[in-house]
Amino acid sequence: MWLIRSGRHSSTALGRPSPECSIMVVIAWFALANICAFATLAGAEACDSNRTLFVRGSPITGGVNGIVFDGQDRLYAASVFSSEIVVLDPSNGEILERYGKERGVENPDDLFVSPDGSIFWTAIFTGDVGRLWPNGEGRVVAKLGPGVNPITMSDDGRLFVGLCFFGNGLYEVDPEGARAPRSVTDELTGECSINGMDFGPDGRLFGPTFFNGTVVGVDVDDGEVEVVGKGFDRPVALKFDGRGVAHVLDLANLSVSSLDVSTGRVGNVRTLSDQHSPDNLAFDSADRLFVSHQDSAILEIMGNGSMRAVLPGGLTNPSGLAVVARPDGGESVFAGSMTSMNEFDGATGELIYAWTANFEGSDFQGTFTMATDGSRLLVTTAFTNSVQILDPVARSILVTRMDFDTPLNAIFFRDGFLVSEMGSEGVVLASVSNSSQRTVLARDLGLFTGLAATEDNAWGVEWTNGSLFQLVKDGSPVGEPVVVATGLQRPEGMAVWRDGRLLVVETGAGRLSLVDPKSGDKVVVEEGLALGLEALPQQVPTWTFSDVAVSPSGSVYVNSDKDNALYRIDIEGCTRE
């Protein structure tokens, strides 16, 4: 280094250096570079790790929402979170076609296939109504705003779309997109005007009103609305079979019931599995009943109450991880899936239990992130702005809090918990028992995602600029958060490793790293991880939470949102070579 500085000095003080001097400087530079490279290599830290597949998720990675059959009895499935429409053979679950973003399909919630083979769908977050013609042409035929949900077509080719959850209204839409949408009625109000709907034998349009627990019939010409069914809990969809009998799917009590729309009589109740959260239903030409689920399961419901899996379902939208020791001596790996949470056996990867969130139909709110204190689980979801404490053994909910400003993550800390808030761009320390007791540890510093803590120290990592902050030191808040490491690429999940360093998932680089919070030094543990799905419109920018968890036995688990999988990484050690 001093040779280069000497050369520069002579060049400045004595004029232009001679060619011989320049050559000497270049030679010295390359020699020094080789020496430095050797020194860096010789002193580099390497991790001896082995990654194995622990759980492979469903082939439809984002859950299944609306389903419908075409004239050939092929089953079409819409997936909001996968942003795709999947065509299946209902006899064996074989996937025949996929239509995704490359074909213009975005966050489809419901769909309809017209007699000419055109696929119509509703993009619930963007508010678009799309059409894909059989020749491959696709375009938006209407823009109704976020909340577009149920869609169906009359026998004479008139297209209708309803709004639910993010808006209200019922519209007739021009299938060609040439004419402006027409409002059918102003009698359907509330947060969910009408959901999964179908035309009945009398020519009226029938569908459930989710929050009212009723089923309505609508004259699509004059807009008259009649309540034709009552007493449901959370009815989410209605379809008619080939005999003209209506069947109502109730999300809260997990059932499909027949409904006589002329008398309001409910009968023939078929109970569904409590291991899946249902979404929609469809009949094929032989009147076989199929039900879709948020964990991507598609089940045929037999007349005797038995079920046949077209797709078995399982892990979808992996988001958040935690590992808890069980009373029987085993370990359970809990994997969040946004609208559900799966418990897998740590030894075999087999599914033990599924927590399902039915939104208004259940107390469990879903899972974006999770953490454990060894016996309890702490889960968050930005969907409902909730933080919950769960007992994984009793499978009960101990605490539910909805007073945080869009929680992105939470971990246990001392006798309370840390919560990162998107709204405040910071982190708070909250009391479990006293909702008014909280301490601001960081504010207006960006999108805090990963959180990690020991008994007396706590850290948070910011997603956009990749800085790691110390928030608590030796049991006391540091005041102004202290930057202890920089240069992390879209970091999310964090966990404390056995030597006191922090495991950090870098979604922007597809890797798991070890960061020393004292020195800021970083070493890569595992590369080539498929991470970082793009967020859907109107959702938190971090979207699925790529996480890392350390089991009581020392195994490390990471989730992969792009692979829809869980991996186990065995780290033998990170040593300086």
Order of alpha helices (4+ residues) and beta strands (2+ residues): alpha-alpha-beta-beta-beta-beta-beta-beta-beta-beta-beta-beta-beta-beta-beta-beta-beta-beta-beta-beta-beta-beta-beta-beta-beta-beta-beta-beta-beta-beta-beta-beta-beta-beta-beta-beta-beta-beta-beta-beta-beta-beta-beta-beta-beta-beta-beta-beta-beta-beta
